[in-house]
Amino acid sequence: KAQKNCFAVGLTSVNDAGLDLKDVLLIDNLQKSGKLLMRVNVMLTPTQENYTHFLDNGVFTTPSLTVRTVKLYADGALGSRGAWLLEPYSDAPNTQGLQLETRERLTEVCQKAFDSGYQVAIHCIGDAAVRQVIDVYEQFLTPGNDLRWRIEHAQTVHPNDLPRFGQLAIVPSIQTTHATSDMIWAAERLGDRIKTAYIYQDLLKQNGWLPNGSDFPIEHIKPLYGFYAGVARKNMDGYPANGFQMENSLTREQALRAMTIWAAKAAFEESFKGSLEPGKLADFVVLEEDIMIIAQDRLPKIKVEKTFVNGKVVYLNH
């Protein structure tokens, strides 16, 4: 049923973050049996079991399943004041949020991933979490590297840390609907720091590309909502009328690339998917209208007509 729901909104590949060994083996078995047609890129929880089964044996790939990434959490969420900030919360001066991992623990996991040829992806919402993780990554990443280590969300970034994404080729993995979901209350939490939050255009400029995802089930599963949020910087009610901090909106081309070829690149898969080219996988969708030219307010309402995986129709809108 989950696969059916994904195909209906135009998803052909997903990243599944923070999985234990039993979860990955279940996905592998479902794909081998032919029941699961979706392509899945797994991010592992850093457990000894996962180390023994996966990292110690190198990157694991099948035509539909890739295991090459380790996922950690540096802090919590902004709404609950769990995001770890460099300075106290504007609406709760007695707290700076939660530091979920020590630098030593992050370094230990990164060392294991580095030695095993695995990518690292770390959840960072607050600017203190972002700084801590960049400081840790800096021990392993040299300028011009192609390890594509990721910071998931990168929601609040201190101006001093912004250029470090480009200097160390760190991938800011964003979710554009976070901006439009959080904007109602985010300024209360951050005060003037709101200008350092949800800075997707600024982050894009660091490496010239960035991936955008949904963060489902925290946000809605529909990719077109993320496309609309990135371009219009409005919620589904069309608020605010002029968009939220529009200096960091994405162009339609950037928003499309962020959900296709750049998302594939963030998973080391751009050579065989993420764009319609000879020799690549025929995973694509047919939409009822051209999202590159229609009126902006039509974007979240567009229906998926067909979804193809490997050249075969897996969803048809009746």
Beta strands, then each sheet from edge to edge (+ up, - down):
strand 1: 13-19
strand 2: 39-44
strand 3: 60-61
strand 4: 65-73
strand 5: 119-124
strand 6: 150-153
strand 7: 171-173
strand 8: 284-287
strand 9: 304-309
strand 10: 312-316
sheet 1: 1+ 2+ 4+ 3-
sheet 2: 1+ 2+ 4+ 5+ 6+ 7+
sheet 3: 8+ 9- 10+
end
